[in-house]
Structure formats: structure tokens, C-alpha cells
């Protein structure tokens, strides 16, 4: 006999997501006018904030099995389980092409703004946040609109994120992937050991700074993906979760 699908409400979903080790980042109702191809219902953005969830991932089977993409596989296992329980459909940033517009979805679910680094900045978390997936459930849940907030980068006069990079990979023109990759492939170990110095220079969200092991994990993944010198390529995202 097939397992009955649970009928969720937003609080039950938030509690289940929290127990799994992830964070409910926000939600929005689908709109036929702009969500072509999506069924009616509610999209929930699921991710991580600061160190929250890192310990559970670090102790997971995926983290220790030596196989590629452990964080993606852990996230998918958890979110796919919730999708089955609630009769929903899961989406992931790495799936594609075509790719789901996660940044646009995130801005509909939370108060987020483009930063000079190309990453979305949160007024409280700064750049210490990420999205692991999204879940579309058929119910139209009661969701709150994002609270009104101002872009913290607008009031940041010095913008240390644009000057902290040792090879000036960031500028108003965009992100120079080639310069970043070449530096990571050089003898210098500073960025590989400490994480992206430009991202760390952001004064917003210092209380949500990631754990050292977490920073090292993401930087190593970024380094492995660019282990050979790359041609200069601007306007692509810097190291991120």
C-alpha cells in the first residue's frame, strides 16, 4: 500500500527542515504570470546560514565516504526525503541546463540584494548564507512577505570587499575568474587556507561567520574545480557555498 502523503503547514515544514540540519530560508506562492512551467503551490527555499547545519553534514555518511560532491549529495538526500513526504518537487542549483533561477527565487522569498562581489547579501547574515535546494509543494501555504530592508552595501562607503583580494580579482567591472584561479594555483596558500579574503572582508554578518573547517571545505571545492590556470573571465561568481 502506498505511503500516505503528509499534509504540511509552514510551521511543520520549518521544524522538519530544522531537524534535518538545514534552514528554511523563506517561501513564496507561485505565480502563473512569471513561473511558467511551475505547478500552483508554494516554493520553499532551503539552505544554510553561518555554521548552522555544518556539524550535521560533517557527521553524515556523505561527508566521510570519499565520493565526489558530498554536500550536494547530503542536501539532496534530505530535501528529496521531504519532497516524498509532502508530495512536492525538489529543485537544486546544480541541476541543468536549463537551470532554476535560484537568485531570483531567493529574492522573492527573502530581503536580499546584489553585492559588489556578485553574491546576494542578506541584511543580517551578510554573505554567510547559501541555498541548498528548493521545494515546491502543491498547497498554497500561508507565507510572510520578506520584511522591508535596505541594501547594506549602499551604506558601506569603504567597500573593503573590493580591495581585500590579493590579486584584485574584484572590481566594478566584475569578477576576474582567471586572476583568482591563477592565484589559487600559485605557491601562495593564504586564500586556500583562509577562504576568500574578499568575502571575509564584508563587515555585515560577522556573527554568522562560518566555521574554519566549513570555509576550508568550500575553498578546496572551488580550488579543485579550477586546478589549472584559466583564461580571464569576468562576471561569474566567486567562491561560495
Buried (B, 14 or more C-beta within 10 A) or exposed (E): EEEEEEEBEBEEBBEBBEEBBBBBBBBBBBEEEEBEEBEEBBBBBBBBBBBBBBEBBBEBEBBEEEEEEBBBBBBBEBBBEBBEBBBBBBBBBEEEEEEBBBBEBBBBBBBBBEBBBBBBBBBBBBBBBBBBBBBBBBBEBEBEEBEEEEBBBEEBEEBEBBEBBBBBBBEEEBBBBBBBBBBBBEEEEEBBEEBBBBBBBBEBBEEBBBEEEBBBBBBEBBBEEBEEEBEEBBEEEBBBB
